Amino acid sequence: MPLFPSPVSPPPPALPTVLVLAAGRGERFIASGGSTHKLAALLAGKPVLQHVLDAVRASGLPHHVVQADVSRPGMGDSIAEGVRATTDAAGWLILPGDLPLVRGDSLLAVAEALKRHAVVMASYQGIRGHPVGFSPACRDQLLALKGNQGAAPVVRAQEAINSVAILALDDVGVVTDIDTLGDLARAEILLVAR
């Protein structure tokens, strides 16, 4: 037995959970000529959703994937379900599953900024994108979401009390979503250029 006890390490800081939204129908992608769901479409030989999950894993942040369910018809319902499944999280980063170029370091930057703000919105060259981070103070509002508006009502409520930060990132991936075959082709070009 050692003479001096080992110092007790402080617990690791609580990290927000990334909610990966993979519940949409992807109708615009099919309408544009896609033969599969957009999240299953191949980008550089790998499904779009897999690119997103790889970035989340690279960030080291905890995550929860919200899958398709007929009882959750809209993005607001999916966000509420994700928050309900992770209710004790130290905040949430809302990340649609169709942003295959988002980088893990961008997720970490939003998580870090969330320590100082109720809501943090990623942006690229002045365009708002994802992820959007929400502190635990927004839990009840997120749980009450329904329909297709997503978390816009929560963001507006926090903007009204100056609790929203726009985080400029040098990551085109925060605004590169896949809704059509053309979007997929553009993402392939951006990925190759990286």
Stockholm file with secondary structure:
# STOCKHOLM 1.0

chainA/1-194         MPLFPSPVSPPPPALPTVLVLAAGRGERFIASGGSTHKLAALLAGKPVLQHVLDAVRASGLPHHVVQADVSRPGMGDSIAEGVRATTDAAGWLILPGDLPLVRGDSLLAVAEALKRHAVVMASYQGIRGHPVGFSPACRDQLLALKGNQGAAPVVRAQEAINSVAILALDDVGVVTDIDTLGDLARAEILLVAR
#=GR chainA/1-194 SS CCSSCCCCCCCCCCCCEEEEEECCCCHHHHHTTCSSCGGGSEETTEEHHHHHHHHHHHHTCCEEEEECCTTCCSHHHHHHHHHHHTTTSSCEEEEETTCTTCCHHHHHHHHHHTTTCSEEEEEETTEEEEEEEECGGGHHHHHTCCSSSTTHHHHHHHHHTTCEEEEECSCGGGSCCCSSHHHHHHHHHHHHHC
#=GC SS_cons         CCSSCCCCCCCCCCCCEEEEEECCCCHHHHHTTCSSCGGGSEETTEEHHHHHHHHHHHHTCCEEEEECCTTCCSHHHHHHHHHHHTTTSSCEEEEETTCTTCCHHHHHHHHHHTTTCSEEEEEETTEEEEEEEECGGGHHHHHTCCSSSTTHHHHHHHHHTTCEEEEECSCGGGSCCCSSHHHHHHHHHHHHHC
//
